[in-house]
Amino acid sequence: MDKEISQNLINQRKSKKWFIGLSLVFALLVLLYFFRNSLQSSLEASKIRTAVAEMGSIENTLTASGEVIPAFEQSITSPIKASIKKVFFSTGAAVKAGQPIMDLDKSLTLIELEKLKDQLALKQNSIGKLKMDLDKKIYDSDISDKIKSLTINRLRADLEDTKRLQKVGGRTQEDVTKAENILKIAELEKAQLENELNYHRKSVGANVRESELNAQIESKNLKELQHKITMADIVADRAGVLTWVNDKIGSAVNEGEMLAKLADLGSFRVEGSCSDTYSDQLKVGIPVIVKVNEISLRGIVVQIKPSVANGIVQFSIALDDNKHASLRPNMKVEVFIVTNRIANAVRVANGPAFNGKRKTSVFVLENGIAKRREVEIGLSNFDFVEIKSGIQAGEKVIITDLSQYEHLKEIKIEQR
């Protein structure tokens, strides 16, 4: 008959199994740790890049993008409604001042010019006619006024004769009253004539003035059209390069429509753009660095566009050396906005070892051994990283990404 196993014995056996299991896991972890430390504890010198920490200035920058454009670019538009008759230069061609770029068909505009000339002649003729009418009316009114003056003088004499005859009994009081009334009527008629004469002078003069103003407007329209016809000879008013030309011969163009773009490639500026998250740090006058291939050009922000489109802020950059030989129109460049600067700091050349964290670990090379160091990062840009603590000037820092060795405190660097 089987003997029943006590509970204590069962518990002792379970504890023993747990102890053995945990011991095996611990032993495995210890072996794994030493095995991992034993692996890759050495590294060939040819696979790493180093930089010596030094004292110097450092700038903190924000990354943006930019496009090089000519400092001066003239848009040439059609001054008249016409059609393209001939194109002398294509896009990319260099032109000299005074050289024709294209020829426009001006026939419709010339017809309109002749029409304006005829309208101006009609206006001028109507002015002459109005002046003649004014002279005639003034002359007739003046003659009528003189006749009326003579009539009034005669009526006054008649009145005096009537009064004398009344005294001697040859006329009655009724005759005197009648003569007085006739004289008053004549005087009123004379006043009416004088008033009409003044009215004619003012009204006809105003009509003449209005016609003269209309004629002046027609004359100005005529001069404006003549100027537009002159400007329709599309020529370069300065030397430059045609960055765009409408070369569709025979196509109709309206007044103000673009015909060509002429750029002066002697100097350039940069149109930059960055995320609107940096808008509070972007200010007019702030320095920038423009990276053209391997060349760095300095400049400042001179204008910030007021509108934000699709989360992008646009701004204009004036370069200190806007005539640098490496600049080309429509070239895409890197732009670095300088937000802060320290004149004297410990700095190391930027590299993959720096991952953007404020506190990180890097390896410092000492006598063929790379030793891991905890460092604090300050300002950074595409060239340098500021080391606020952990590294002194003169120490050699490995700037290659060694994150796969972050579990090691030291790595032997082998020279082969």
Secondary structure per residue as TSV (DSSP state, phi and psi in degrees):
chain	resnum	aa	ss	phi	psi
A	1	M	-	360.0	133.3
A	2	D	-	-69.8	142.5
A	3	K	-	-90.5	134.0
A	4	E	-	-71.7	131.0
A	5	I	-	-81.3	134.9
A	6	S	-	-72.4	156.1
A	7	Q	H	-65.4	-34.0
A	8	N	H	-63.1	-40.8
A	9	L	H	-66.0	-39.1
A	10	I	H	-62.6	-44.3
A	11	N	H	-64.7	-37.5
A	12	Q	H	-64.5	-40.2
A	13	R	H	-66.4	-40.2
A	14	K	H	-65.0	-43.2
A	15	S	H	-62.5	-40.9
A	16	K	H	-62.7	-40.9
A	17	K	H	-64.1	-43.5
A	18	W	H	-63.6	-40.5
A	19	F	H	-63.6	-44.4
A	20	I	H	-63.6	-41.2
A	21	G	H	-64.6	-46.1
A	22	L	H	-65.6	-36.0
A	23	S	H	-64.6	-40.1
A	24	L	H	-65.0	-43.6
A	25	V	H	-62.5	-43.7
A	26	F	H	-62.4	-44.5
A	27	A	H	-61.7	-38.7
A	28	L	H	-65.3	-41.5
A	29	L	H	-64.7	-40.1
A	30	V	H	-64.2	-43.5
A	31	L	H	-63.0	-41.5
A	32	L	H	-63.8	-40.6
A	33	Y	H	-62.1	-49.5
A	34	F	H	-67.8	-33.8
A	35	F	H	-66.7	-40.7
A	36	R	H	-67.4	-38.4
A	37	N	H	-67.2	-32.4
A	38	S	H	-74.8	-25.4
A	39	L	T	-81.4	143.6
A	40	Q	T	50.3	30.9
A	41	S	-	-80.2	-1.0
A	42	S	E	-129.5	154.9
A	43	L	E	-148.0	138.6
A	44	E	E	-71.6	139.4
A	45	A	G	-63.4	-28.7
A	46	S	G	-69.8	-14.8
A	47	K	G	-95.4	3.6
A	48	I	-	-125.2	156.3
A	49	R	-	-118.8	138.1
A	50	T	E	-123.2	158.6
A	51	A	E	-144.8	141.1
A	52	V	E	-88.7	127.9
A	53	A	-	-65.7	139.6
A	54	E	E	-144.0	165.6
A	55	M	E	-92.9	135.8
A	56	G	E	177.7	178.1
A	57	S	E	-80.8	152.3
A	58	I	E	-146.0	143.9
A	59	E	E	-120.2	139.7
A	60	N	E	-90.7	131.1
A	61	T	E	-128.6	153.3
A	62	L	E	-107.8	140.2
A	63	T	E	-85.5	134.4
A	64	A	E	-141.8	178.4
A	65	S	E	-123.1	162.0
A	66	G	E	-155.0	167.1
A	67	E	E	-135.2	132.3
A	68	V	E	-80.8	128.3
A	69	I	E	-133.4	155.6
A	70	P	E	-61.0	142.7
A	71	A	E	-63.0	-31.0
A	72	F	E	-127.0	124.9
A	73	E	E	-138.4	116.9
A	74	Q	E	-96.0	129.9
A	75	S	E	-93.6	121.0
A	76	I	E	-100.0	118.7
A	77	T	E	-113.7	162.2
A	78	S	-	-78.1	125.2
A	79	P	S	-79.4	-12.4
A	80	I	S	-137.6	167.5
A	81	K	S	-82.4	119.2
A	82	A	E	-155.6	-169.4
A	83	S	E	-131.5	151.7
A	84	I	E	-77.4	118.0
A	85	K	E	-92.8	-40.7
A	86	K	E	-157.7	142.7
A	87	V	E	-118.1	125.4
A	88	F	-	-93.1	-27.0
A	89	F	-	-133.2	149.6
A	90	S	-	-104.1	172.8
A	91	T	T	-59.0	134.0
A	92	G	T	96.0	-8.6
A	93	A	-	-78.5	143.8
A	94	A	E	-89.6	133.8
A	95	V	E	-125.2	153.6
A	96	K	-	-100.8	161.5
A	97	A	T	-60.7	130.8
A	98	G	T	94.0	-11.1
A	99	Q	-	-76.3	135.7
A	100	P	E	-71.0	140.3
A	101	I	E	-99.2	-42.9
A	102	M	E	-155.0	165.2
A	103	D	E	-117.8	129.7
A	104	L	E	-105.3	148.1
A	105	D	E	-80.0	113.8
A	106	K	-	-106.1	11.8
A	107	S	H	-59.3	-44.6
A	108	L	H	-64.4	-38.6
A	109	T	H	-69.2	-35.7
A	110	L	H	-65.3	-36.7
A	111	I	H	-64.4	-42.4
A	112	E	H	-63.4	-34.8
A	113	L	H	-63.7	-43.6
A	114	E	H	-64.5	-36.0
A	115	K	H	-63.2	-43.6
A	116	L	H	-64.0	-36.4
A	117	K	H	-62.8	-42.5
A	118	D	H	-65.5	-41.6
A	119	Q	H	-63.5	-38.8
A	120	L	H	-65.7	-38.7
A	121	A	H	-64.0	-39.4
A	122	L	H	-63.9	-42.0
A	123	K	H	-61.5	-45.9
A	124	Q	H	-64.7	-36.2
A	125	N	H	-67.8	-39.2
A	126	S	H	-66.7	-32.4
A	127	I	H	-64.2	-43.4
A	128	G	H	-62.4	-40.0
A	129	K	H	-66.2	-42.5
A	130	L	H	-61.6	-40.3
A	131	K	H	-63.4	-38.7
A	132	M	H	-64.5	-42.6
A	133	D	H	-63.2	-39.0
A	134	L	H	-62.6	-45.8
A	135	D	H	-61.8	-41.4
A	136	K	H	-65.8	-45.8
A	137	K	H	-64.2	-40.9
A	138	I	H	-66.0	-41.7
A	139	Y	H	-63.5	-47.5
A	140	D	H	-62.3	-43.6
A	141	S	H	-65.5	-36.3
A	142	D	H	-66.6	-42.1
A	143	I	H	-64.1	-44.7
A	144	S	H	-60.9	-37.7
A	145	D	H	-66.4	-40.3
A	146	K	H	-66.1	-42.0
A	147	I	H	-62.0	-43.4
A	148	K	H	-64.1	-33.8
A	149	S	H	-63.6	-44.4
A	150	L	H	-63.6	-39.8
A	151	T	H	-62.8	-42.1
A	152	I	H	-63.4	-41.5
A	153	N	H	-61.2	-42.0
A	154	R	H	-65.2	-42.7
A	155	L	H	-66.3	-32.8
A	156	R	H	-65.9	-41.3
A	157	A	H	-64.9	-41.2
A	158	D	H	-61.3	-39.8
A	159	L	H	-63.8	-41.7
A	160	E	H	-64.9	-42.1
A	161	D	H	-61.4	-41.5
A	162	T	H	-63.9	-40.6
A	163	K	H	-65.0	-39.6
A	164	R	H	-66.3	-42.5
A	165	L	H	-65.7	-32.6
A	166	Q	H	-63.5	-36.5
A	167	K	H	-66.0	-31.7
A	168	V	T	-98.1	2.9
A	169	G	T	92.6	5.2
A	170	G	S	-84.2	-14.8
A	171	R	S	-137.8	155.0
A	172	T	-	-98.9	171.5
A	173	Q	H	-64.3	-31.3
A	174	E	H	-63.3	-39.4
A	175	D	H	-65.3	-38.6
A	176	V	H	-64.0	-45.9
A	177	T	H	-61.2	-40.8
A	178	K	H	-63.2	-42.8
A	179	A	H	-65.6	-37.1
A	180	E	H	-65.0	-41.9
A	181	N	H	-65.2	-41.3
A	182	I	H	-61.4	-40.3
A	183	L	H	-65.0	-43.0
A	184	K	H	-63.8	-39.4
A	185	I	H	-62.0	-42.3
A	186	A	H	-64.3	-40.2
A	187	E	H	-65.6	-39.9
A	188	L	H	-64.8	-40.7
A	189	E	H	-62.6	-36.1
A	190	K	H	-66.9	-42.2
A	191	A	H	-62.5	-37.5
A	192	Q	H	-65.1	-41.6
A	193	L	H	-62.1	-42.7
A	194	E	H	-65.1	-38.4
A	195	N	H	-65.7	-42.6
A	196	E	H	-63.3	-35.1
A	197	L	H	-64.9	-45.3
A	198	N	H	-62.9	-41.0
A	199	Y	H	-61.9	-44.7
A	200	H	H	-60.4	-42.8
A	201	R	H	-60.9	-43.2
A	202	K	H	-72.9	-47.3
A	203	S	H	-67.2	-46.9
A	204	V	H	-66.9	-36.0
A	205	G	H	-63.4	-39.1
A	206	A	H	-65.7	-40.1
A	207	N	H	-63.1	-39.5
A	208	V	H	-65.9	-42.1
A	209	R	H	-62.7	-41.8
A	210	E	H	-62.0	-43.5
A	211	S	H	-65.0	-37.6
A	212	E	H	-65.4	-38.7
A	213	L	H	-64.3	-43.0
A	214	N	H	-61.2	-38.2
A	215	A	H	-66.9	-38.2
A	216	Q	H	-63.8	-39.8
A	217	I	H	-62.3	-45.1
A	218	E	H	-61.3	-38.5
A	219	S	H	-66.0	-41.1
A	220	K	H	-66.7	-40.4
A	221	N	H	-60.8	-38.3
A	222	L	H	-65.0	-45.7
A	223	K	H	-64.1	-39.0
A	224	E	H	-62.3	-43.4
A	225	L	H	-67.5	-38.7
A	226	Q	H	-61.6	-39.3
A	227	H	H	-65.5	-41.5
A	228	K	H	-62.5	-39.4
A	229	I	H	-64.4	-38.8
A	230	T	H	-64.4	-42.3
A	231	M	H	-69.7	-18.7
A	232	A	T	-69.8	-8.3
A	233	D	E	-80.1	94.1
A	234	I	E	-74.5	100.4
A	235	V	E	-126.2	157.5
A	236	A	-	-78.9	124.2
A	237	D	S	-88.3	-0.4
A	238	R	S	-157.4	163.1
A	239	A	-	-74.4	144.2
A	240	G	E	177.3	-165.2
A	241	V	E	-122.7	135.8
A	242	L	E	-79.0	111.9
A	243	T	E	-87.7	-14.6
A	244	W	E	-161.4	140.7
A	245	V	E	-141.2	133.8
A	246	N	-	-79.6	101.5
A	247	D	-	-103.1	21.2
A	248	K	-	-84.9	89.5
A	249	I	T	-64.1	134.3
A	250	G	T	91.9	-13.5
A	251	S	-	-75.1	144.7
A	252	A	E	-82.2	141.0
A	253	V	E	-127.5	139.8
A	254	N	-	-89.8	165.0
A	255	E	T	-61.5	129.3
A	256	G	T	90.5	-5.0
A	257	E	-	-76.2	143.8
A	258	M	E	-66.5	133.5
A	259	L	E	-112.0	-38.7
A	260	A	E	-162.9	163.2
A	261	K	E	-125.8	126.4
A	262	L	E	-114.7	121.9
A	263	A	E	-114.6	141.7
A	264	D	E	-92.9	108.2
A	265	L	E	-86.7	17.6
A	266	G	E	-78.9	-23.1
A	267	S	E	-148.0	156.5
A	268	F	E	-136.7	163.9
A	269	R	E	-137.1	173.2
A	270	V	E	-124.2	131.4
A	271	E	E	-99.4	114.2
A	272	G	E	-104.7	163.1
A	273	S	E	-149.7	144.0
A	274	C	E	-149.3	170.2
A	275	S	E	-66.2	144.5
A	276	D	G	-68.9	-7.9
A	277	T	G	-67.3	-19.5
A	278	Y	G	-96.4	5.1
A	279	S	T	-61.3	-31.1
A	280	D	T	-73.2	-19.7
A	281	Q	T	-96.0	-13.5
A	282	L	-	-87.4	119.9
A	283	K	-	-138.2	152.0
A	284	V	T	-65.0	133.3
A	285	G	T	96.3	-10.3
A	286	I	-	-71.7	139.2
A	287	P	E	-73.1	151.6
A	288	V	E	-137.0	159.0
A	289	I	E	-121.1	125.1
A	290	V	E	-105.5	122.9
A	291	K	E	-96.8	110.3
A	292	V	E	-109.4	102.2
A	293	N	T	57.0	-114.2
A	294	E	T	-103.5	9.4
A	295	I	E	-104.7	135.5
A	296	S	E	-107.0	124.1
A	297	L	E	-114.7	137.2
A	298	R	E	-91.6	154.3
A	299	G	E	-169.7	-174.3
A	300	I	E	-136.5	155.9
A	301	V	E	-77.2	123.6
A	302	V	E	-108.6	-16.4
A	303	Q	E	-156.5	140.8
A	304	I	E	-120.7	123.5
A	305	K	E	-66.1	135.0
A	306	P	E	-69.8	-25.7
A	307	S	E	-95.4	152.1
A	308	V	E	-116.1	126.3
A	309	A	E	-121.1	123.3
A	310	N	T	54.5	38.7
A	311	G	T	74.0	16.7
A	312	I	E	-117.8	132.3
A	313	V	E	-104.3	133.8
A	314	Q	E	-109.2	146.1
A	315	F	E	-150.7	160.3
A	316	S	E	-109.3	142.8
A	317	I	E	-121.5	129.4
A	318	A	E	-98.1	123.6
A	319	L	E	-86.6	143.4
A	320	D	T	-63.8	-40.9
A	321	D	T	-115.1	82.5
A	322	N	T	-83.3	5.7
A	323	K	T	-117.6	21.3
A	324	H	-	-61.3	142.1
A	325	A	T	-65.0	-22.3
A	326	S	T	-82.5	-9.2
A	327	L	-	-77.8	134.7
A	328	R	-	-136.2	144.2
A	329	P	T	-63.0	142.8
A	330	N	T	66.4	14.1
A	331	M	-	-74.2	134.0
A	332	K	E	-85.2	132.0
A	333	V	E	-133.5	160.7
A	334	E	E	-89.9	138.8
A	335	V	E	-122.4	132.6
A	336	F	E	-122.2	115.7
A	337	I	E	-87.1	121.4
A	338	V	E	-84.5	114.5
A	339	T	E	-103.0	-19.8
A	340	N	E	-156.4	157.6
A	341	R	E	-149.8	135.5
A	342	I	E	-119.3	129.0
A	343	A	E	-75.7	-34.7
A	344	N	E	-138.2	101.4
A	345	A	E	-142.8	160.5
A	346	V	E	-77.9	122.3
A	347	R	E	-132.1	151.8
A	348	V	E	-133.1	145.0
A	349	A	E	-56.1	134.6
A	350	N	-	-68.6	146.1
A	351	G	-	-164.0	-179.8
A	352	P	T	-61.8	-19.4
A	353	A	T	-65.2	-23.0
A	354	F	-	-99.0	114.9
A	355	N	-	-101.8	11.8
A	356	G	S	93.2	-8.0
A	357	K	-	-78.3	149.1
A	358	R	S	-72.4	-33.9
A	359	K	E	-122.8	126.3
A	360	T	E	-151.9	177.8
A	361	S	E	-119.0	139.7
A	362	V	E	-134.2	168.7
A	363	F	E	-106.0	132.8
A	364	V	E	-109.4	131.2
A	365	L	E	-87.7	121.7
A	366	E	E	-134.6	112.7
A	367	N	T	52.2	46.4
A	368	G	T	80.5	2.3
A	369	I	E	-117.8	129.0
A	370	A	E	-92.0	117.4
A	371	K	E	-109.9	132.7
A	372	R	E	-73.5	135.8
A	373	R	E	-130.5	140.0
A	374	E	E	-87.6	126.2
A	375	V	E	-128.3	157.3
A	376	E	E	-112.3	126.9
A	377	I	E	-96.2	139.0
A	378	G	E	-108.1	-120.4
A	379	L	E	-70.8	156.9
A	380	S	E	-152.8	152.1
A	381	N	-	-147.4	-168.7
A	382	F	S	-72.2	-15.1
A	383	D	S	-100.9	-45.6
A	384	F	E	-133.1	161.2
A	385	V	E	-126.7	133.5
A	386	E	E	-82.2	130.4
A	387	I	E	-103.2	108.2
A	388	K	E	-80.7	-29.4
A	389	S	E	-159.9	152.8
A	390	G	S	107.8	-21.1
A	391	I	-	-139.3	139.8
A	392	Q	-	-105.9	156.4
A	393	A	T	-58.4	138.6
A	394	G	T	98.9	-18.0
A	395	E	-	-78.8	148.4
A	396	K	E	-97.3	120.2
A	397	V	E	-108.6	136.5
A	398	I	E	-83.9	118.7
A	399	I	-	-100.3	2.4
A	400	T	S	-74.6	149.2
A	401	D	-	-70.7	112.4
A	402	L	-	-117.9	34.7
A	403	S	G	-62.8	-24.8
A	404	Q	G	-70.5	-13.3
A	405	Y	G	-108.0	16.3
A	406	E	T	-65.7	-15.8
A	407	H	T	-81.6	-9.9
A	408	L	-	-98.1	146.5
A	409	K	S	-90.1	-27.9
A	410	E	E	-141.6	147.2
A	411	I	E	-132.4	131.5
A	412	K	E	-81.7	126.7
A	413	I	E	-97.9	115.7
A	414	E	E	-96.5	133.1
A	415	Q	-	-92.1	119.7
A	416	R	-	-129.1	360.0
